[in-house]
Amino acid sequence: MNKIKRVLNFHFFAGTLLLLLSCTEAEPKKNKNNITHKKEFFTFHIGQTPILAELAILPKEREKGLMFRDKLKPGTGMLFIFKSATPQKFWMKNTRIPLDIGYFSSNGVLKEIHAAKPFDLSGVPSRSKKIQFVLELNLNDFRGQGLKIGDRLSLEDIRIAIRKRGLDPKNYLTD
């Protein structure tokens, strides 16, 4: 009987140890599309100017955006990518820092730049009906980086970033 108890205790101990070891998070979590996502910056060129930006492409990422951030370094931001060009409206729910919101067409042309105030829930609508990319930077950072209306965002940079995220660029780029 003692031998059986020892064997059972050993198996219990070994099973518990295995369970504890398997509970440590070895990799970033995967979303429902089985795509791993971690906070990662990509380089996007607008004309000749490089901008470092996180990619907000999945609905949950676009929904959260830059909420709860206390600061952004100059020349860094978040690039939102939509599957098709539509009118856009961005609001500042839980966003603590003042931002510039740049609206880009499906061919990457910067059409509009709007200032947005922290926590403003009224939203900043695009005038254009065909916006596919939206870049958020610190307030006045478009000007500070020398960016202006008519400058073009590199679609190749977007294609590379989408691939690195494990998504198919064909679902987001028409050319």
C-alpha positions in Angstrom: 0.0 0.0 0.0 2.9 2.4 0.8 4.4 1.7 -2.6 1.1 2.7 -4.3 0.9 5.9 -2.2 4.5 6.8 -3.2 3.8 6.2 -6.9 0.6 8.3 -6.7 2.4 11.1 -4.8 5.2 11.1 -7.4 2.7 11.3 -10.3 0.8 14.1 -8.5 4.0 16.0 -7.9 5.2 15.5 -11.4 1.9 16.5 -12.9 1.7 19.6 -10.7 5.2 20.6 -11.7 4.4 20.1 -15.4 1.3 22.2 -15.0 3.1 25.0 -13.3 5.9 25.1 -16.0 3.4 25.1 -18.8 1.6 28.1 -17.3 4.5 30.5 -17.9 4.0 32.7 -21.0 6.7 31.8 -23.5 5.2 33.7 -26.4 3.0 36.8 -27.0 -0.7 35.9 -26.9 -2.4 35.2 -30.2 -5.7 36.9 -31.2 -8.8 35.1 -32.6 -7.2 35.1 -36.1 -4.3 33.1 -34.6 -1.9 36.1 -35.4 0.7 36.9 -32.8 0.9 40.7 -32.0 3.3 42.5 -29.7 3.9 46.3 -29.5 6.2 46.9 -32.5 7.2 49.9 -34.5 7.7 50.0 -38.2 9.3 52.6 -40.4 7.0 54.3 -42.9 8.2 56.9 -45.3 6.2 60.0 -46.2 8.1 61.4 -49.1 11.7 61.1 -47.9 10.8 61.5 -44.2 10.9 58.3 -42.1 8.2 58.0 -39.4 8.2 55.2 -36.7 4.7 54.0 -36.1 2.8 51.1 -34.5 0.4 49.4 -36.9 -3.3 49.4 -35.9 -4.8 47.1 -38.5 -7.1 44.6 -36.6 -10.4 46.0 -35.2 -9.3 45.8 -31.5 -6.0 47.6 -32.3 -7.8 50.4 -34.1 -10.4 50.6 -31.3 -7.7 51.1 -28.7 -5.4 53.3 -30.7 -3.2 55.5 -28.5 -5.5 55.4 -25.5 -3.9 55.7 -22.1 -0.5 56.8 -23.4 1.2 59.7 -21.6 3.6 60.7 -24.4 5.0 60.0 -27.8 8.5 60.7 -29.0 8.7 63.1 -31.9 8.5 61.3 -35.3 6.6 58.4 -33.8 2.9 57.5 -33.8 0.3 55.0 -34.9 -0.7 54.1 -38.4 -4.3 52.9 -38.8 -5.0 50.8 -41.9 -8.5 50.0 -43.2 -9.5 47.4 -45.8 -11.1 50.0 -48.0 -11.2 53.8 -48.5 -14.2 55.3 -46.6 -15.0 58.5 -44.7 -13.2 58.4 -41.4 -13.8 60.0 -38.0 -11.4 59.7 -35.1 -12.1 60.7 -31.5 -9.9 61.0 -28.5 -11.6 58.8 -25.9 -9.1 58.0 -23.1 -6.4 59.7 -25.2 -4.3 61.9 -22.9 -2.0 63.6 -25.4 -2.9 66.2 -28.1 -2.5 64.7 -31.5 -2.3 65.6 -35.2 -4.5 63.2 -37.3 -3.4 62.8 -40.9 -5.9 61.3 -43.4 -4.4 59.5 -46.4 -6.1 58.3 -49.6 -5.8 54.7 -50.8 -2.9 55.7 -53.0 -1.1 57.1 -49.9 -1.6 60.8 -50.6 -1.9 63.0 -47.4 -5.2 64.8 -47.9 -5.9 66.4 -44.5 -4.3 67.1 -41.2 -6.4 67.9 -38.1 -5.6 68.8 -34.5 -7.3 66.7 -31.9 -7.6 67.6 -28.2 -7.1 65.1 -25.4 -10.3 63.3 -24.3 -12.4 65.1 -27.0 -15.4 62.8 -27.8 -16.8 64.9 -30.6 -14.5 63.4 -33.1 -12.5 64.7 -36.0 -14.2 63.7 -39.3 -12.4 63.6 -42.6 -13.7 65.9 -45.3 -12.7 63.3 -47.9 -14.9 60.3 -48.5 -12.0 58.1 -49.5 -9.6 57.7 -46.6 -7.8 54.4 -46.1 -4.8 55.2 -43.9 -4.8 57.5 -40.8 -1.6 58.5 -39.0 -1.6 59.9 -35.5 1.4 61.9 -34.4 2.0 64.4 -31.6 0.3 67.8 -32.1 2.2 69.8 -34.7 4.5 66.9 -35.5 3.5 66.8 -39.1 4.8 70.3 -39.5 7.8 69.5 -37.2 8.7 66.6 -39.5 8.3 68.8 -42.6 5.2 66.9 -43.8 2.5 68.6 -45.8 -0.7 68.0 -47.7 0.1 66.2 -51.0 3.0 64.2 -49.6 2.8 60.5 -50.2 3.0 57.6 -47.8 5.0 54.6 -49.1 2.6 51.8 -49.9 5.6 49.4 -50.1 6.4 50.2 -46.5 2.8 49.4 -45.6 3.0 46.2 -47.6 6.2 45.1 -45.7 4.7 46.0 -42.3 1.5 44.0 -43.0 3.5 41.0 -44.1 5.6 41.2 -40.9 2.4 41.1 -38.9 1.5 37.9 -40.6 -1.4 39.4 -42.6 -1.9 39.4 -46.4 -1.3 42.9 -47.9 -3.8 42.0 -50.7 -6.6 42.4 -48.2 -5.6 46.0 -47.5 -3.9 47.4 -50.6 -5.6 47.7 -53.9 -2.6 48.4 -56.2 
